[in-house]
Amino acid sequence: MDIHDKRESERGGRGFGTTYQTIRGFGGSTAWLGQLTTQQANALFSPTTGLGLSILRVRIDPTGAAGSNYVTVNWTQELANAQAAIAANSNAIVFASPWTPPTAMKTSSANQPYYSGASACSPGPDYCGGYLDPSHYGDYANYLEDFVTYFKNNNVDLHAISMQNEPDWSAQPTENYESCSWTAQQMDTWVASLTANSATNPITTKLIMPESLNFNPRNRTRRWPIPTRWAMSRSLAGTFTALRPLIMGLRSVTLRMFG
């Protein structure tokens, strides 16, 4: 599906003859849902017996140990979900998102504090809020690549990996779940660090923009032309949530549009 600027057509411009964004597909997230059964995966992803979803978003659990390349039970479950989605729909793509870096890579400040609400942070202190310590920029890139490699070694090539889920929604009064704050400048600096001094980017798949809580122009530093900005406002950094609840115990699905 392609996105066009209808307003241009109305003004006598290029309108529907110009494509600004191609929607690659629709899909759902299995974050915190555990491992899907074969029946659930087929119901969601099969184009013949199910909904025919074609995108799966998996969560990068941050609780693993460096000595085991951060692999956790959740990584294994999300790998199984990816394998099941691809088995049900050979055209399905999988991408991964972190809600927070490992706590050893984080720090905090008055402007980017750790969560301090009444309900305890889950899964533990320092997983909620704070920001990525610049001294661990390289470590974080390698950590994300560990996830990419783990999937690749088990026959799943990630379509892309995100740098952060909801960087503009961190340490809020009721947000006692994994999170990490990023400013637009911090994002820009971290991305630039990946290839600083002619270094080879350690991340071997596509890096996508963080999935914002909503479309927020403050989270970008570049000024885009009006038609492009119009298209981006409907697709940039994720989009909208829907289908709650869905089927067979799958409690929520996040629809995503990709260009």
URJOMO-V649470 format. One line per field, one symbol per residue. phi: phi as a letter, one per 30 degrees, with the letter a starting at -180 (. if undefined). A space follows every 10 residues. Layout:
phi = ???
This chain:
phi = .ccbcddddd cicdhddccc acddlbabcc eicicddedd ddddcddccb didbbbcccc dccdcedchi dbededdddd ddddddddbd cdcbbbbcda deddccbbad dbdddbdddd dccleidcii bddedceddd dddddedede dddcibcdda bcdadhdcbb idecccbeaa cbceddeddd ddddbdhidd eddcbdccdd ddeadbeddb cccceedddd dddcbdhibb cahbdcbhid dabcdbcbc
